[in-house]
Amino acid sequence: MGLTICNRYSARVYVAIGFYDDTCLRDTGPHIMGWWGLDPGRCALVYANRVNKYGPQWFFVGEAVNGPVWAGQFVTQVPDQAFNRCWKPSVSGGSPRGFRGFDVGDHEDFTLNLTG
């Protein structure tokens, strides 16, 4: 069980995820972590628990090395190197990035495919 992300795009993609769990206090937002580097055609298990344990709402942002970005409206400051933290408080360094929401429904496993 878990969340798998697959790179169906033609270049390497770096991905970060966000989800609600019991490690972040109520007013600090979702738990966010990244970056996983995925070569074209590769997949990675980025979360190894039931994806529906705390609800169906998840978030991700993806950035291809050749320019395209998979992003959304939920913006927070994100470090440029590997990170694992709560959404708030904002951190210095890095860049503001917009996470895109997605719904895993009542599934224990979910695969997110990044396409171009």
C-alpha positions as MATLAB code, in Angstrom:
seq = 'MGLTICNRYSARVYVAIGFYDDTCLRDTGPHIMGWWGLDPGRCALVYANRVNKYGPQWFFVGEAVNGPVWAGQFVTQVPDQAFNRCWKPSVSGGSPRGFRGFDVGDHEDFTLNLTG';
ca = [
       0.000    0.000    0.000;
       1.020    3.583   -0.501;
       1.467    6.403   -2.961;
       3.487    5.712   -6.089;
       4.467    8.461   -8.516;
       5.402    7.578  -12.084;
       7.210    9.821  -14.524;
       5.503    9.408  -17.905;
       7.213   12.559  -19.189;
      10.286   12.633  -21.473;
      12.757   14.200  -18.983;
      13.786   13.778  -15.340;
      11.177   15.168  -12.918;
      11.574   16.170   -9.274;
       8.468   15.704   -7.115;
       7.316   16.816   -3.663;
       4.137   15.684   -1.900;
       1.830   16.898    0.843;
      -0.766   15.102    2.965;
      -2.609   15.436    6.240;
      -1.469   13.212    9.097;
      -1.071   13.401   12.863;
       2.539   14.670   12.844;
       1.622   18.299   12.063;
      -0.420   20.339   14.519;
      -3.881   21.424   13.370;
      -2.907   24.985   12.466;
       0.358   24.072   10.681;
      -1.271   22.565    7.596;
      -0.356   19.378    5.815;
       2.883   17.455    6.108;
       5.092   18.124    3.059;
       8.199   16.322    1.845;
      10.364   16.039   -1.237;
      12.300   15.883   -3.533;
      12.239   12.585   -5.394;
      14.069   12.536   -8.726;
      12.371   10.327  -11.310;
      13.890    9.509  -14.666;
      11.539    9.024  -17.654;
       9.554    5.798  -17.348;
      10.480    5.306  -13.685;
       8.196    5.088  -10.652;
       8.871    5.560   -6.940;
       6.920    4.576   -3.847;
       6.970    7.936   -2.020;
       4.623    7.043    0.840;
       4.446    3.508    2.226;
       1.207    3.575    4.243;
      -2.516    3.621    3.489;
      -3.058    6.802    1.482;
      -6.642    7.168    2.742;
      -5.776    6.874    6.446;
      -6.261   10.592    7.192;
      -8.631   11.447    4.348;
      -8.607   11.627    0.573;
      -6.896   15.008    0.029;
      -3.259   14.980   -1.150;
      -0.973   17.526   -2.815;
       2.012   17.425   -5.168;
       4.296   19.619   -7.211;
       6.557   18.386   -9.986;
       9.351   20.143  -11.836;
      10.995   18.749  -14.971;
      14.655   19.528  -15.598;
      13.776   20.938  -19.038;
      11.152   23.429  -17.828;
       7.608   22.054  -17.436;
       6.033   22.292  -13.984;
       3.043   20.451  -12.522;
       1.769   22.950   -9.971;
      -1.364   24.345   -8.382;
      -2.842   27.036   -6.208;
      -1.589   25.947   -2.770;
       1.642   27.936   -2.381;
       4.287   27.629    0.329;
       8.033   28.250    0.594;
       9.885   25.014   -0.202;
      13.600   24.296    0.190;
      15.579   23.423   -2.936;
      17.130   20.391   -1.214;
      15.431   17.376    0.413;
      12.906   18.313    3.113;
      10.335   16.761    5.442;
       8.273   19.245    7.477;
       4.894   20.828    8.118;
       3.460   23.428    5.715;
       3.774   26.204    8.331;
       5.725   28.001    9.533;
       7.298   29.120    6.283;
      11.029   28.555    5.963;
      13.702   30.822    4.592;
      15.582   29.748    1.517;
      14.183   27.871   -1.402;
      11.311   29.182   -3.483;
       7.542   29.550   -3.286;
       5.950   26.602   -5.026;
       2.326   25.879   -5.754;
       1.119   22.418   -4.853;
      -1.748   20.858   -6.816;
      -4.454   18.971   -4.945;
      -5.618   15.482   -5.875;
      -8.084   13.035   -4.361;
      -7.202    9.416   -3.581;
     -10.803    8.517   -2.726;
     -11.115    5.549   -0.396;
      -8.140    3.703   -1.915;
      -5.305    2.328    0.201;
      -2.972    2.466   -2.816;
      -2.776    5.196   -5.417;
      -0.565    5.830   -8.449;
      -0.078    9.356   -9.768;
       1.204    9.558  -13.362;
       3.003   12.696  -14.511;
       2.503   13.198  -18.238;
       3.505   15.962  -20.631;
];
